[in-house]
């Protein structure tokens, strides 16, 4: 496999590694699955650059990844999009939306060529007349297009496997392409009232995507779609255009299945100096409160996000960002809302899970329709990855279900388990009435496999709750009832609970210096795992032809827990005199340590990237000169080059170091100084500055300053934006 990957990479790089100044790449059309061009366009003049890019498109049958320097992203994109191409629908997976603001380092861009037989709107000039209302944002550079694309990228996290998605007011169809190519949706249907827009969308995006379709439809005429026709509705920048937004929202609620999702967005108070929205197509002005007030009449509000792009009428100095609005209640240019229909909505709609291909002999794991009074609870609050992402909404669903469901039903058991785990996650003591209800539920006799699932799971969760509260006696009592249960009455996958309970009980016994009981429980844990994994694997895979994504992953957790029981048995002779060592071996496995370390690394990386993004936004928003002039602004992490190796340069290096900047080099036109140091920093030829990935060049030399600024302008730097003048102290 490694050899195959190596060969693939070699072939992918082969064409673009040739010396190339605009001639023909010596390979036939569409020779490569992907072409990666690292820096080969940087030093070409415009004519050669465009010819080179055309060649990259010609030899690729798929994406073209371009890495370039020396100009802004918007300038590079504008050049490339003049050719027969568009940005790849998933290009923001290469560089995330907020990362598009970074100004240091090379720029990464991902394109794909237009199909040769595309005819509708092939020329960018064809799109110009309707640009203010409809635009293919994959064929336009800049912040406006980035913001539109980012909304669809965000929507991907709310589209579940097997969902039937409606993109209402789809425009030219680029969003449907993002949803169809970037999710496991079963289908994506785009509707728009403009026939030409639909013709364009069909021509550009649907012909090569069998799960994507488009149709001309006025959003006021959706009555021929039956209740529950879709699992998700995406409709961005739509409500402000509609004469009756409430009618549309009511239609969306009817069209959605129970626990279906609506993703929508509106501009936030786009008002000019007269207090009016300058866009003639906007019929309403929204803020966050107005949007939520409209949507809450029809949907549970799952999440609200703020978005900025900067450079426009509202908040022009902001950068590109999308953030959870409840976590950061700052002003926004747009509000994005995810809403969910109640799991009791459209009660007559036949249940469909959508998680796997149809299973010929339905296993207990997927038998929601058989075992639940309301199987849609699986998509509202039960199945992780499908259920709501809102903790508040999860609790609301569980409380409502406990209050309304038959007390001995699978529905009630699921809700009780959700409620108990939420108490655990929040560090809350479960109230006595909840624990009494759980005990009564677990004592009931039932042949319903999902009721058995929840009885076993509830005893395990109850044991964890008492353990967290410090009552090991009650914890052990609940865990014993779990460990003595037969997970196979539901599924081998439920052995995660019985083996986990046996593991903890063995440790309780070891702490009590009861070696034989520890041996008995850890042996029982291994027995549970052995019995579970000896079952036919159809019960784990669920469908051999199209296995469930979670089956074998959960089975590995059974093995992991059993391996800890085996560790306990192996170390049993040490448990009396080395309990600390035994504990570390039991509950700090190598896999867990690796996972924890990786999570810590990712968190540190995320913090560093966020800090870099903030610094980049600060530099862009206020300019290098304003940042330098504000002595109170920290410059931690910014890479700065100082121009001038004299006394002024030495003072500048010290001042910049004091503010946390990374002084990368000192540039000077005196060639005899190159390679030496001043103030501990290497002196370099100014011609090398563009290759050093600097955020700011600080000019500290007084003699010949005008000539230096002209010299830097010739290297691509701009005074005020990324060049600042530092006046030395007298």
C-alpha positions in Angstrom: 0.0 0.0 0.0 2.8 2.4 0.9 4.5 1.6 -2.4 1.2 2.4 -4.2 0.8 5.7 -2.4 4.4 6.6 -3.2 3.9 5.8 -6.8 0.7 7.8 -6.9 2.4 10.8 -5.4 5.3 10.4 -7.8 3.0 10.4 -10.8 0.9 13.3 -9.4 4.0 15.4 -9.0 5.7 14.3 -12.2 4.0 16.7 -14.6 4.3 19.8 -12.4 7.9 19.1 -11.5 9.2 19.9 -15.0 10.9 23.2 -15.8 8.0 25.2 -17.0 7.7 28.7 -18.4 4.4 28.5 -20.3 5.1 25.6 -22.7 3.1 22.4 -23.0 3.4 19.7 -20.3 4.4 16.5 -22.1 1.4 14.5 -21.0 -2.0 13.9 -22.6 -5.2 15.5 -21.4 -6.5 14.3 -18.0 -3.4 12.2 -17.2 -3.5 12.7 -13.5 -6.1 12.3 -10.7 -4.8 15.5 -9.0 -2.1 18.0 -10.0 -0.2 19.8 -7.2 1.7 23.0 -8.3 4.0 24.2 -5.6 5.3 27.7 -6.4 5.8 27.2 -10.1 3.5 30.2 -11.0 5.1 32.7 -8.6 7.8 34.1 -10.9 6.0 33.9 -14.3 4.7 37.0 -16.1 0.9 37.2 -16.6 0.8 35.6 -20.0 3.1 32.7 -19.0 1.2 32.3 -15.7 -2.2 31.9 -17.3 -0.8 29.6 -19.9 0.8 27.5 -17.2 -2.4 27.3 -15.2 -4.3 26.2 -18.3 -1.8 23.4 -18.7 -2.3 22.3 -15.1 -6.1 22.2 -15.7 -5.6 20.3 -19.0 -3.5 17.4 -17.6 -5.7 16.9 -14.5 -8.9 14.9 -14.5 -9.6 16.1 -10.9 -8.5 18.9 -8.6 -5.6 21.2 -9.2 -3.9 22.3 -5.9 -1.9 25.6 -6.4 0.5 27.0 -3.8 1.7 30.5 -4.5 3.3 33.5 -3.0 3.9 37.2 -3.7 0.3 38.3 -4.2 -3.0 38.3 -2.2 -5.3 35.3 -2.3 -7.9 37.4 -4.1 -5.5 38.4 -6.8 -4.4 34.8 -7.4 -8.0 33.6 -7.4 -9.1 36.4 -9.7 -6.4 35.4 -12.2 -7.2 31.7 -12.1 -10.9 32.0 -12.3 -10.6 33.9 -15.6 -9.8 30.5 -17.0 -12.1 27.6 -17.6 -12.3 26.5 -14.0 -13.9 27.1 -10.6 -12.8 26.7 -7.0 -13.3 23.1 -5.9 -16.6 22.8 -4.0 -14.7 21.5 -1.0 -11.7 23.8 -1.2 -12.4 25.1 2.3 -11.5 21.7 3.6 -7.9 22.6 2.5 -7.9 26.0 4.1 -10.8 26.7 6.5 -12.8 29.8 6.3 -11.1 31.7 9.1 -7.7 30.5 7.8 -8.3 32.4 4.6 -7.3 35.6 6.4 -3.8 34.5 7.2 -1.2 36.7 5.5 2.0 34.8 6.3 3.3 31.9 4.3 2.2 30.4 1.0 -1.4 30.6 -0.2 -3.1 27.3 -1.0 -5.9 27.1 -3.5 -7.9 24.2 -4.9 -9.5 24.4 -8.3 -11.3 22.1 -10.7 -11.8 22.6 -14.5 -15.1 23.2 -16.1 -16.3 20.3 -18.1 -15.7 20.8 -21.8 -19.4 20.4 -22.6 -20.7 22.9 -20.1 -22.5 25.6 -22.2 -24.8 27.5 -19.9 -23.0 30.5 -18.4 -19.6 29.2 -19.4 -18.3 32.8 -19.6 -18.0 34.9 -16.5 -19.6 37.7 -18.5 -22.8 35.6 -18.7 -23.1 35.8 -14.9 -22.6 39.5 -14.6 -26.2 40.7 -15.3 -27.6 38.8 -12.3 -24.6 39.0 -10.0 -26.4 41.0 -7.3 -29.1 38.3 -7.0 -27.4 35.1 -8.2 -23.7 34.3 -8.4 -21.8 31.1 -8.6 -19.6 31.7 -5.6 -17.2 29.0 -6.7 -16.3 31.2 -9.7 -15.8 34.5 -7.8 -12.9 35.5 -5.6 -13.0 37.4 -2.4 -14.8 37.7 0.9 -18.3 37.7 -0.4 -17.9 34.3 -2.1 -15.9 32.9 0.8 -18.7 33.7 3.3 -21.4 32.1 1.1 -19.4 28.9 0.7 -18.5 28.8 4.4 -22.3 28.6 5.3 -22.7 25.4 3.2 -19.5 24.0 4.7 -21.0 24.6 8.2 -24.3 23.0 7.1 -22.4 19.8 6.3 -22.1 19.0 10.1 -25.9 19.0 10.4 -26.5 16.7 7.5 -26.7 13.1 8.7 -25.9 9.9 6.7 -28.8 9.0 4.5 -30.5 12.4 4.7 -32.7 13.7 1.9 -31.7 17.3 1.7 -33.6 20.2 0.2 -31.6 23.3 -0.8 -34.3 25.9 -1.0 -33.5 29.0 -3.1 -30.4 27.2 -4.3 -29.4 29.9 -6.9 -26.7 28.6 -9.3 -26.3 25.3 -7.5 -22.8 25.5 -6.0 -24.2 24.9 -2.5 -25.9 21.7 -3.6 -22.6 20.5 -5.0 -20.9 21.2 -1.6 -23.6 19.2 0.2 -23.7 16.4 -2.3 -20.0 16.0 -2.4 -19.2 16.8 1.2 -21.7 14.7 3.1 -23.2 11.2 3.2 -26.6 12.6 2.2 -28.8 10.2 0.2 -29.9 13.0 -2.1 -29.8 16.7 -2.5 -32.5 18.6 -4.4 -32.0 22.3 -5.2 -35.1 24.5 -5.9 -35.1 28.0 -7.2 -37.6 30.3 -8.9 -35.2 31.4 -11.7 -35.3 29.0 -14.6 -32.0 30.2 -15.9 -30.3 29.6 -12.6 -31.6 26.0 -12.5 -30.5 25.4 -16.1 -27.0 26.6 -15.0 -27.0 24.5 -11.9 -28.0 21.4 -13.8 -25.4 22.0 -16.5 -22.5 22.7 -14.1 -23.1 20.6 -11.1 -25.8 17.9 -11.5 -24.5 16.0 -14.6 -21.6 14.4 -12.8 -23.3 14.0 -9.4 -26.0 11.3 -9.4 -27.3 12.3 -6.0 -27.8 15.9 -6.9 -30.7 17.3 -8.8 -32.3 20.8 -9.5 -35.8 22.0 -10.3 -37.5 25.3 -11.0 -39.9 26.0 -8.2 -41.4 29.1 -6.5 -40.9 28.6 -2.8 -44.5 29.7 -2.3 -45.7 26.6 -4.1 -44.3 23.6 -2.2 -47.7 22.0 -1.4 -47.1 19.0 -3.8 -44.3 17.8 -1.6 -45.7 15.5 1.0 -45.1 15.7 4.8 -41.8 14.4 5.8 -40.3 14.5 2.2 -36.9 15.7 3.5 -34.7 15.2 6.5 -32.9 18.5 6.2 -33.7 21.9 4.6 -30.9 24.3 3.8 -32.0 27.8 2.9 -29.4 30.6 3.1 -30.1 34.2 2.5 -33.7 33.5 1.7 -36.0 34.8 4.5 -35.2 38.4 3.8 -36.3 38.0 0.2 -39.7 36.4 0.9 -43.0 38.4 1.2 -44.2 35.9 3.8 -41.3 34.2 5.7 -43.7 32.6 8.2 -45.4 30.7 5.4 -42.1 29.4 4.2 -41.0 28.3 7.7 -44.3 26.5 8.2 -43.8 24.7 4.8 -40.3 23.7 5.9 -41.7 22.2 9.2 -44.3 20.2 7.2 -41.7 19.0 4.7 -39.4 17.8 7.3 -39.4 14.4 9.1 -39.6 14.4 12.9 -36.2 15.5 14.3 -35.6 17.0 10.8 -33.3 20.0 10.6 -33.6 23.5 9.1 -30.4 25.5 8.4 -30.9 29.1 7.5 -29.1 32.5 7.5 -30.0 36.1 7.3 -27.9 39.3 7.0 -27.8 41.1 10.4 -29.2 44.6 10.2 -27.8 45.6 6.9 -28.8 49.3 7.1 -27.3 52.3 5.5 -27.1 55.8 6.9 -30.8 56.3 6.2 -31.8 53.3 8.3 -32.8 51.3 5.3 -31.5 48.1 3.7 -29.8 49.3 0.5 -30.4 45.9 -1.2 -33.6 46.3 -3.3 -34.2 42.6 -3.2 -34.5 42.5 0.6 -38.0 42.8 1.9 -37.2 42.4 5.7 -34.5 43.5 8.1 -33.4 40.8 10.6 -31.3 40.8 13.7 -30.7 37.7 15.9 -33.7 38.3 18.0 -36.0 38.7 15.0 -34.6 35.5 13.4 -35.0 33.4 16.5 -38.5 34.8 17.1 -39.6 33.7 13.6 -38.0 30.3 13.8 -39.0 29.3 17.3 -42.7 29.3 16.3 -41.9 26.3 14.1 -38.7 24.7 15.3 -36.6 24.0 18.4 -33.5 26.2 18.1 -30.5 23.9 18.1 -27.6 26.3 17.5 -27.1 29.9 16.4 -23.8 31.1 14.8 -22.5 34.5 14.0 -20.5 35.2 10.8 -18.3 38.0 9.6 -16.4 38.4 6.4 -15.2 42.0 6.6 -14.6 44.4 3.7 -18.3 45.3 3.3 -20.9 47.7 4.5 -21.2 46.3 8.0 -18.2 45.6 10.2 -15.7 46.2 7.3 -12.7 45.7 9.5 -13.6 42.3 10.7 -12.0 39.1 9.5 -13.6 35.9 8.2 -15.1 34.0 11.1 -18.0 31.8 12.1 -18.6 31.2 15.8 -21.3 29.8 18.2 -23.2 32.9 19.1 -24.0 31.8 22.7 -20.3 31.4 23.4 -19.3 34.7 22.0 -22.1 37.3 21.8 -20.3 39.8 19.6 -21.8 41.6 16.6 -22.1 39.8 13.3 -22.7 40.5 9.6 -24.9 37.4 9.3 -26.7 35.1 11.7 -26.9 31.3 10.9 -29.5 29.2 12.7 -29.9 25.4 13.0 -33.4 24.4 14.0 -35.0 20.9 14.6 -38.5 19.8 14.4 -40.0 18.0 17.4 -39.6 14.2 17.3 -43.4 14.1 17.6 -44.0 16.1 14.5 -45.5 14.5 11.4 -46.3 11.4 13.5 -47.6 9.5 10.4 -44.4 9.7 8.5 -42.8 6.2 8.1 -39.6 6.0 10.1 -36.3 5.8 8.3 -33.0 5.8 10.1 -30.8 6.4 7.0 -27.6 5.3 8.9 -27.0 2.1 7.0 -28.1 0.3 3.9 -31.3 -1.8 4.4 -30.6 -4.8 6.6 -32.3 -8.0 5.3 -32.7 -9.5 8.8 -33.1 -6.4 11.0 -30.9 -6.6 14.1 -32.0 -5.3 17.5 -29.5 -2.4 17.2 -31.5 -0.9 14.3 -35.0 -2.0 15.3 -36.2 1.4 16.4 -39.3 1.1 14.3 -40.1 -2.2 15.9 -39.3 -1.5 19.6 -40.1 2.2 20.1 -43.5 3.9 20.3 -41.8 6.9 18.6 -38.7 5.7 16.7 -37.8 9.2 15.6 -36.3 9.7 19.1 -33.3 7.8 17.6 -32.5 10.9 15.5 -33.6 13.4 18.1 -31.8 12.3 21.3 -30.6 8.7 21.2 -28.0 8.0 18.5 -24.8 9.9 18.9 -23.9 11.5 15.6 -27.5 11.8 14.6 -29.1 13.4 17.6 -29.2 17.1 18.4 -25.9 18.9 19.1 -27.6 21.1 21.7 -27.2 20.0 25.3 -30.2 22.1 26.3 -32.4 20.6 23.6 -31.2 17.1 24.5 -32.3 17.7 28.1 -35.6 19.2 26.9 -36.4 16.2 24.7 -35.5 13.8 27.5 -37.7 15.6 30.1 -40.6 15.7 27.7 -40.3 12.0 26.8 -40.1 11.0 30.5 -43.2 12.9 31.1 -45.2 11.6 28.1 -43.9 8.1 27.3 -45.3 4.9 28.6 -43.1 4.3 31.8 -42.0 0.8 30.8 -41.3 1.7 27.1 -38.0 1.8 25.2 -38.8 5.5 24.7 -38.8 6.1 28.5 -35.6 4.1 29.0 -33.7 6.1 26.4 -34.9 9.4 27.9 -33.9 8.3 31.4 -30.4 7.3 30.2 -29.9 10.6 28.4 -31.0 12.5 31.5 -28.7 10.5 33.8 -25.7 11.0 31.5 -26.4 14.7 31.2 -26.3 14.9 35.0 -23.0 13.1 35.0 -21.6 15.4 32.3 -22.7 18.5 34.2 -21.5 17.3 37.6 -25.0 17.4 39.0 -26.3 15.0 41.6 -29.3 13.1 40.1 -32.4 13.9 42.1 -33.9 11.1 44.2 -37.1 10.9 42.1 -35.0 10.3 38.9 -33.1 7.5 40.6 -36.3 6.0 42.0 -37.8 6.0 38.5 -34.7 4.4 37.0 -34.7 1.7 39.7 -38.4 0.9 39.0 -37.7 0.8 35.2 -34.7 -1.6 35.6 -36.7 -4.0 37.8 -39.5 -4.4 35.2 -39.6 -7.6 33.2 -39.6 -7.1 29.5 -39.0 -9.0 26.3 -38.4 -5.8 24.3 -34.7 -5.9 23.3 -34.4 -2.1 23.5 -35.9 -2.0 26.9 -33.2 -4.6 27.9 -30.6 -2.3 26.3 -31.7 0.6 28.5 -32.0 -1.5 31.7 -28.4 -2.6 31.4 -27.2 0.8 30.3 -29.0 2.6 33.1 -27.5 0.3 35.8 -24.1 1.1 34.4 -24.7 4.8 34.3 -26.2 4.7 37.8 -23.0 3.0 39.0 -20.9 5.8 37.5 -23.2 8.4 39.1 -22.8 6.9 42.6 -19.1 6.5 42.0 -18.8 10.2 41.1 -20.7 11.1 44.2 -18.3 9.0 46.3 -20.8 6.3 47.4 -18.9 3.1 46.3 -21.4 0.8 48.1 -24.3 2.0 45.9 -22.0 2.2 42.9 -21.0 -1.5 43.4 -24.7 -2.5 43.8 -25.7 -0.9 40.5 -22.6 -2.2 38.6 -23.2 -5.7 39.9 -26.7 -5.7 38.4 -25.2 -4.5 35.1 -22.3 -7.0 35.2 -24.7 -9.9 35.9 -26.9 -9.1 32.9 -26.7 -10.7 29.5 -25.8 -8.1 26.9 -26.6 -10.6 24.2 -30.3 -10.2 24.8 -29.8 -6.9 22.9 -26.5 -7.0 21.0 -22.8 -8.1 21.4 -22.0 -4.3 21.2 -23.8 -3.8 24.6 -20.9 -5.8 26.2 -19.1 -2.4 26.5 -21.4 -2.0 29.6 -21.2 -5.4 31.1 -17.4 -5.7 30.6 -16.9 -2.1 31.8 -18.9 -2.9 35.0 -16.9 -6.0 35.7 -13.7 -4.0 35.3 -14.7 -1.5 37.9 -16.0 -4.1 40.3 -12.7 -5.9 40.1 -10.9 -2.7 41.0 -13.3 -2.0 43.9 -12.5 -5.5 45.2 -8.7 -5.0 44.7 -8.9 -1.7 46.7 -10.7 -3.7 49.5 -7.8 -6.2 49.3 -10.3 -8.9 48.3 -8.1 -10.6 45.8 -10.5 -13.5 45.0 -13.4 -11.2 44.3 -11.1 -9.1 42.0 -10.1 -12.3 40.2 -13.8 -13.3 39.8 -14.9 -10.0 38.4 -12.0 -9.5 36.0 -12.5 -13.1 34.8 -16.2 -12.4 34.3 -15.3 -9.3 32.2 -13.2 -11.5 29.9 -16.0 -14.1 29.7 -18.5 -11.4 28.7 -16.2 -10.1 25.9 -15.5 -13.7 24.7 -19.2 -14.5 24.5 -19.9 -11.3 22.7 -17.2 -11.6 20.1 -18.1 -15.3 19.4 -21.5 -14.2 18.1 -21.9 -14.2 14.3 -20.3 -11.0 13.0 -23.5 -10.1 11.2 -24.7 -8.9 14.7 -21.7 -6.6 14.8 -21.4 -5.5 11.2 -25.2 -5.4 10.9 -24.9 -5.7 7.1 -21.9 -7.5 5.6 -22.5 -5.9 2.2 -22.6 -2.4 3.7 -21.4 -2.6 7.3 -22.5 0.0 9.9 -19.8 2.5 10.6 -20.0 2.0 14.3 -20.2 -1.8 14.6 -16.5 -2.9 14.7 -15.5 0.4 16.3 -17.7 -0.4 19.3 -16.4 -4.0 19.2 -12.9 -2.7 19.7 -14.1 -1.0 22.8 -15.2 -4.4 24.1 -11.7 -5.8 23.5 -10.1 -2.7 25.1 -12.1 -3.1 28.3 -11.4 -6.9 28.3 -7.7 -6.2 27.9 -7.8 -4.1 31.0 -9.5 -6.9 32.9 -6.7 -9.2 31.6 -4.2 -6.6 32.9 -5.8 -6.8 36.3 -5.5 -10.6 36.4 -1.9 -10.4 35.3 -1.0 -7.9 38.0 -3.1 -9.6 40.7 -0.1 -10.7 42.7 1.0 -7.0 42.9 -2.3 -5.6 43.9 -1.8 -5.7 47.7 1.6 -4.0 47.8 1.6 -2.0 44.6 -1.9 -0.7 44.1 -0.8 2.6 42.5 1.1 0.8 39.7 -1.8 -1.6 39.1 -4.2 1.3 38.9 -2.1 3.2 36.4 -1.9 0.0 34.2 -5.7 -0.6 34.4 -6.9 2.9 33.7 -4.2 4.6 31.7 -3.8 2.3 28.7 -1.2 3.1 26.0 -4.1 3.7 23.5 -5.7 6.2 26.0 -2.4 7.9 26.6 -1.8 8.3 22.9 -5.4 9.6 22.4 -5.0 12.1 25.3 -1.6 13.3 24.1 -3.0 13.7 20.6 -5.9 15.7 21.9 -3.6 17.9 23.9 -1.4 18.5 20.8 -4.5 19.3 18.8 -5.7 21.7 21.4 -2.3 23.5 21.6 -2.2 23.6 17.8 -5.7 25.1 17.7 -4.7 27.7 20.2 -1.6 28.6 18.2 -3.6 28.8 15.0 -6.3 30.9 16.7 -3.6 33.3 18.0 -2.0 33.5 14.5 -5.4 34.2 13.0 -6.0 37.0 15.5 -2.7 38.5 14.8 -3.2 38.3 11.1 -6.6 39.9 11.4 -5.1 42.7 13.6 -2.4 43.3 11.1 -4.8 43.4 8.2 -7.5 45.4 10.0 -5.3 48.2 11.3 -2.3 47.9 9.1 1.3 47.4 10.0 1.9 51.1 10.7 -1.0 51.4 13.2 0.1 48.2 14.9 3.7 49.5 15.3 2.6 52.9 16.4 0.4 51.5 19.2 3.1 50.6 21.7 0.5 48.9 23.9 -0.5 46.3 21.4 1.3 42.9 21.9 3.0 41.5 18.8 3.5 38.0 20.2 4.2 35.5 17.4 4.4 38.1 14.5 7.4 37.6 12.3 9.1 40.9 11.6 12.0 42.0 9.5 13.8 45.2 10.3 15.3 47.3 7.5 18.4 49.1 8.6 21.4 47.7 10.5 22.5 50.9 12.2 21.6 52.3 15.6 18.0 52.8 14.7 17.8 49.1 13.6 19.3 48.0 16.9 16.8 50.0 18.9 13.9 48.6 16.7 15.0 45.0 17.3 15.1 45.6 21.1 11.6 47.3 21.1 10.1 44.6 18.9 11.5 41.8 21.1 10.0 43.5 24.2 6.6 43.4 22.5 6.9 39.7 21.8 7.6 39.9 18.1 9.9 37.3 16.4 12.5 39.4 14.7 13.5 37.2 11.8 16.2 39.3 10.2 17.7 42.7 9.7 17.9 43.8 6.0 20.5 46.2 4.8 21.8 47.4 1.4 25.4 47.3 2.5 26.5 43.9 1.1 29.6 43.8 3.3 27.3 43.3 6.4 25.3 40.4 4.9 25.8 37.2 7.0 26.9 39.1 10.1 24.7 40.0 13.1 23.4 43.1 14.9 21.6 42.9 18.2 21.8 39.1 17.8 19.9 39.1 14.5 21.3 38.1 11.2 21.8 40.8 8.5 20.4 39.8 5.1 20.1 41.0 1.5 16.8 42.9 1.2 16.0 40.8 -2.0 15.6 37.8 0.2 12.7 39.3 2.3 9.8 37.9 0.2 11.0 34.3 0.8 11.2 34.8 4.6 7.4 34.6 5.3 7.3 38.0 7.2 4.2 39.6 8.6 5.7 43.1 8.8 8.8 44.9 7.5 9.8 47.7 9.9 11.9 50.4 8.3 14.3 51.8 11.0 16.8 53.5 8.7 16.6 57.3 8.4 19.1 57.8 5.5 17.5 57.0 2.1 14.1 56.1 3.6 12.2 57.1 0.5 14.4 54.9 -1.7 14.0 52.0 0.8 10.2 52.3 0.6 10.4 52.3 -3.2 12.7 49.3 -3.0 10.2 47.4 -0.8 7.3 48.4 -3.0 9.2 46.7 -5.9 9.4 43.6 -3.8 5.6 43.5 -3.4 5.3 45.2 0.0 2.9 48.1 0.7 3.5 51.0 3.1 1.0 50.9 5.9 -0.4 47.5 5.2 2.7 45.3 5.7 5.5 48.0 5.9 5.8 50.3 8.9 8.2 53.1 9.6 9.9 53.2 13.0 11.3 56.4 14.2 14.4 55.8 16.3 14.5 57.2 19.8 16.6 60.4 20.0 
